[in-house]
């Protein structure tokens, strides 16, 4: 079904992004949801749909109680890792476009620093969680020490580097660009924390080819997006329209190492569908908020979405092309690497600020068309095309 132009984002909100909190994950998510309703200048009780991006908490009952929802008509939970929030916004758009609900709140968040999923605690919890094929992971991979995303994704990254003779300095460019943008973002956790290229190369090598500064942050917080029908959005102060969206999945999505093409990614399926729905091409975008759990994932998405060919992203990102003022500013808020890791829903929030013209010092001049992506598990992908 083509829902282009039938749904719009009318509100966004977020908590503070911190390392250390006394709020539960449920409190974080509900706080972000209420903030999005306030941004839209609507009574939270008027929300009639809820979509959770990745986590199962809060529950639909929690939202009913906290927001005072009088008649919840629709709720869903999306489970494709970091691709979930972007896919969840598209899920909400389909709900309002078909009349199932009129106002749907989409929320994602976690206490990744203060909670039990913190990577530095992995040695105290030698088990595999929140990824597909749990039995396979625990019985065949965990005994060999494969426990963390950076280990799994290193197979993909190293194969790409080997096959295409990749200049690894492109990974530094992605990390440095994100940090530079974060310095212009008052909400970014890494604002006013400088990073030079020398700092990047001096950072610890964690798993070949990933240095510490190639890896996304562990932070506490949540963000939310309020979606309504395009007709209802006309009375909103600054609606941002959803022109296209899609999700996609790689072959053998639960088993990266036995994939026929180790470099296959779901975004290579999702993005063309989203672009077709919206009637746009890669060169049409004014900016892109690309899921950045690792620096190399930004580069690979550019390739698989058709901004350049496989192996060509190092040249694509040279000479300030993805920086503010460049041809395609990427992760204008700092992304997961320098703003905060809230599963990528903050990428949607940033795209809305950009298209409203309310991004302050980091505003992309004349922004009219933006792209948001998600990446999760072993290659799931999602994409949204947004316009003002």
C-alpha positions, 0 to 999 in steps of 0.5 A: 500500500502506498501511504505517501502523504497520508500521514505526518509527524506532529510532535517529537520529544525526548528526555535528557541524554545522560550516563546515570539516572534514577528513572526506570526505562518505563519512566524514561519512555513515558516521559518522552511520550508526554513531551511529544504530546506537549510539543504537538500541543495536544492532550495526551488523553487524545492519543489512540495508538501506541507503537513500541520500538524494540522494547516491550516495556512500557506496556499498553496499560502503562501508556493508558494510565500515564497519558490518560488515554480514553480509548486505545484503538491500536498498539504494536511492538516492533522487534528488529533491533536498531531498525525498530524505531524507524520501522515503528514510525512507518507502522504508525503511519500505516495505522493512521493512513488506513483509519485504524487510529488517529494519533499514534505515539511511537516510543523507544528508549533504554538505560543502556549505561545504567541498566544490565545491558551495559557492554562493560558488564558483559564479562559478568553476564556471559550470555547472549540477549536481544538478537535472533537465533538465541539458541544458535548464538549460545550453543555454537558461538558463545563458547568461542567468545562471540558475545557482543555486536562489535564481534559479530559485525567485525566479520562483515566489516573485515570482509568489506575492507578486504574485498574492496581495499577500503581506506579505513580513514573513512571510518575516522571521517564518519566519527569526526563528523558526528562529533563536530555536529554534536558540538552544535547540539545542546542535547548531545552527550558528547557536546564540548568533548573535543575529538581530533583525528589523532584522538581517533587513532589513539583510541583503543582497538577493541575488535579489529577493525573497530576502535573505541571511537568507532562505536556508538555511545551507551547512554540513558534516555528515550525519545518519542514521535507523535504521528497523525493522519495528514488531514488531521495534521493540517491544524498542527503548527508544523507538520512533517509529512511521511512521503515513504517508508519500508523495512527490509531484511537480509538473507538468513537474517538470523545467521550472518556467517552463513549468509550467501553474501556476507555484505547483504543488508536489509537497507538495500531492500528497504531504501529502494521501496521507500524511495519509490513510494516517495518518488525520490532518488538518492541525490534529492535528499538535503540531509540524511540521519543514518543509523550509526551503531558503528562508523562503518555501518554509515558507510555501508548504508550509503553504498547499499542505498545507492548513493555510491557503489560498493567500496566507493563510500570512502571517496563519497565522504571525503572533503566535507561532503557529509558535514554541515555545508556539504552535499549530504550532511549526515547525522546533523545531531551527532548520531548514536556516536556523539548525541546519544544511543536511544536506538535511533529514534533520535534520528527521526526527532532530528529530522523533524527539527531540521525540516521545521527549520528549528535545529539552531546552529546545526540547521541545514539551510533550506532543508525540505527532504530528509532521510532516516534509516535504521539498522538492527540485529544481523542486517535488518533495515528500515527507511523513512522519507520525510518532507516539510 
